[in-house]
Amino acid sequence: MLMQEFKVPFDQARELTKAGAIFTVHTPVPAGIDYYPSDMIGRYFGHLYQELGLNHEQFMALGRQKPERPL
């Protein structure tokens, strides 16, 4: 929304969002965390890549504990 409304680049919108958001995990054990194959993420969220100015690898890195690790 920041990118669309205020025409800021993804990196800036991400930092602004991180500064004002809190994420909580209610089941902080590995068995309570869902993992999905990369191709499934692409199938359902791939349309967002171009909108955000990201490619598949960059998008996937957003949710990785260690973003530097490849798929």
VEXDREN-2710 file (C-alpha; in Angstrom, 1 decimal):
% VEXDREN-2710
k/r/px/py/pz
1/MET/0.0/0.0/0.0
2/LEU/2.9/2.4/0.7
3/MET/4.4/1.7/-2.7
4/GLN/1.1/2.4/-4.4
5/GLU/-0.1/5.4/-2.4
6/PHE/3.2/7.2/-1.8
7/LYS/5.2/5.8/-4.7
8/VAL/8.1/4.7/-2.5
9/PRO/10.4/1.8/-3.6
10/PHE/10.0/-1.7/-2.1
11/ASP/13.0/-1.4/0.2
12/GLN/11.8/1.8/1.8
13/ALA/8.2/0.5/2.1
14/ARG/9.6/-2.6/3.8
15/GLU/11.6/-0.6/6.3
16/LEU/8.6/1.6/7.1
17/THR/6.4/-1.4/7.6
18/LYS/8.9/-3.2/9.8
19/ALA/9.2/-0.1/12.0
20/GLY/5.4/-0.1/12.8
21/ALA/4.6/-3.8/12.8
22/ILE/4.9/-6.6/15.3
23/PHE/4.8/-10.3/14.4
24/THR/3.9/-12.9/17.0
25/VAL/4.1/-16.7/16.8
26/HIS/1.6/-18.4/19.0
27/THR/3.1/-21.9/18.5
28/PRO/6.9/-21.2/18.7
29/VAL/7.9/-24.9/18.1
30/PRO/9.0/-26.3/14.8
31/ALA/5.9/-28.6/14.5
32/GLY/3.7/-25.6/14.6
33/ILE/5.3/-23.8/11.7
34/ASP/4.0/-24.5/8.2
35/TYR/6.5/-24.9/5.3
36/TYR/5.5/-24.9/1.7
37/PRO/7.3/-25.8/-1.5
38/SER/8.8/-22.9/-3.5
39/ASP/6.7/-23.7/-6.6
40/MET/3.5/-23.6/-4.5
41/ILE/4.4/-20.1/-3.2
42/GLY/5.0/-19.0/-6.8
43/ARG/1.7/-20.4/-7.9
44/TYR/-0.3/-18.4/-5.4
45/PHE/1.8/-15.3/-4.8
46/GLY/3.8/-15.0/-8.1
47/HIS/1.5/-12.2/-9.3
48/LEU/2.9/-10.1/-6.5
49/TYR/6.5/-10.3/-7.6
50/GLN/6.3/-7.8/-10.4
51/GLU/4.1/-5.5/-8.3
52/LEU/6.7/-5.4/-5.6
53/GLY/9.6/-5.2/-8.1
54/LEU/11.0/-8.6/-6.9
55/ASN/11.9/-11.9/-8.6
56/HIS/11.0/-15.3/-7.2
57/GLU/14.2/-15.7/-5.2
58/GLN/14.0/-12.2/-3.6
59/PHE/10.4/-12.8/-2.7
60/MET/11.2/-16.2/-1.1
61/ALA/14.1/-14.7/0.9
62/LEU/11.6/-12.4/2.7
63/GLY/10.2/-15.4/4.6
64/ARG/13.5/-17.3/5.1
65/GLN/15.2/-17.5/8.5
66/LYS/18.5/-17.3/6.6
67/PRO/17.7/-15.2/3.5
68/GLU/21.2/-15.8/2.1
69/ARG/20.4/-19.5/1.6
70/PRO/19.3/-20.4/-1.9
71/LEU/16.2/-22.3/-2.6
END
